[in-house]
Amino acid sequence: MSKDYEYLSDSELDKLIENVEKEGLVNAPDDFMSEVLSNIEDFSEHQKIASVDNHRPANRNILDYSIYCMKVFGSIAAAILIMVMVPFIKGVEKIPDKEEVVAQTTVIPREEIVSRRYVRSREEVLNETDKTEGPAFIDDIENWFSSFISR
C-alpha cells in the first residue's frame, strides 16, 4: 500500500483482481450483520443519552434571548441619555465645526518652509564632488574589495 493515502498500489490492485477472478468473492461471516446492527443500536443509545444530558429546556432559550434583549435595550437607552445630557453639562462648550478648526489652524506654505533652508544649486553639488576626488575614491573601494576577495 502507498504510505501517503493508504491506497492499494497498481500491482497490489492487479493481484487482488486476479485473486477475485480465480477464487470468487469472499463471503462475510454469518454473524457479521447482527454485530453491525448491534453496534449501531449501541451507538444510537449512547447518542440519545448524551443528547439528553446536554439538552437545555426550551424555556432556557427564551430566557437567554430575553436577557440579551434587555441588555441591548439598556445600552441603547444609555446612549440616548448620554447624547441628551452632554450639551447641558457645565464646562463643555459647543463642539467646534470643521470650518472653525480650520480657521484657527495656521498653515505654513511650502515655499516659506523651503526658503528657510539653504538649498545648494546643481553647480555647488557638482563642484563638491570634484573636490572629493570621486574617481580616486572609487579606486580605493575597488582595491579594498579585491583584497577582501583574495583573502
C-alpha positions, -999 to +999 in steps of 0.1 A: +000+000+000+010+036-006+020+054+026+005+087+016-031+077+014-032+040+023-045+030-012-035-002-029-007+002-054-012-008-090+005-042-086-015-049-054-047-040-071-039-063-101-032-092-077-065-086-059-084-085-091-067-118-103-074-134-069-111-125-070-114-137-106-099-171-098-114-179-064-146-158-065-159-134-039-153-140-002-184-144+019-188-124+051-192-143+084-228-153+093-230-131+124-215-100+108-248-084+100-261-089+136-228-074+150-230-043+129-267-037+138-260-042+175-231-017+172-254+008+155-281+003+182-255+008+210-242+039+193-277+054+189-285+047+225-252+064+235-261+094+214-296+096+230-281+096+265-255+122+256-281+144+239-304+142+270-276+152+293-266+182+273-301+193+263-313+226+278-350+232+283-368+253+257-376+279+284-339+285+290-335+296+254-364+321+257-349+334+290-314+338+274-329+357+245-350+379+269-318+388+288-300+396+256-328+419+245-328+437+279-290+443+276-294+458+241-323+479+253-303+492+282-273+500+260-295+520+236-312+538+265-278+548+280-265+560+246-296+582+242-293+596+277-257+605+272-265+622+239-292+643+256-272+651+288-238+661+273-250+696+259-262+706+294-231+697+313-213+728+326-178+734+313-185+718+280-187+744+252-202+739+218-182+713+198-164+733+171-172+727+134-147+718+108-146+754+095-138+768+130-110+743+134-095+751+100-098+788+106-078+786+139-051+764+123-022+782+108-008+765+077+026+775+066+030+774+028+056+750+013+076+779-003+081+795+031+094+763+046+118+757+017+130+793+018+141+789+054+167+762+045+197+767+023+193+747-008+225+741-028+225+746-065+234+720-090+268+735-097+277+736-060+269+699-056+290+691-088+319+712-076+318+695-042+320+661-058+350+672-078+368+683-046+363+648-030+381+633-060+353+609-068+372+585-092+400+581-066+375+572-040+361+546-063+395+532-070+401+528-032+368+509-029+378+486-058+412+479-042+396+471-008+371+448-024+397+429-045+419+425-014+388+413+006+380+387-021+416+374-024+419+366+013 
